[in-house]
C-alpha cells in the first residue's frame, strides 16, 4: 500500500495491464470467492436441462 501512496503511476506501469487489488486481503478474498460462486452458478444453470448419469463414487 505504501508503494501505491508513493507513486501510483509506477505501480500501474509495473503491473503491465494486470489487475491490482487495493483492498484488505480478507475483502479481496471474499470478492474472489463470490466470483467463483457466480461462475459455478452459471455452469449449473447451463447444465440443468442435461440428463443426469448415475455414478458410484467408489468406482471413480
Secondary structure, 3 states (H helix, E strand, C coil): CHHHHHCHHHHHHHCCCCCCCCCCHHHHHHHHHHHHHHHHHHHHHHHCCCCCCCCCHHHC
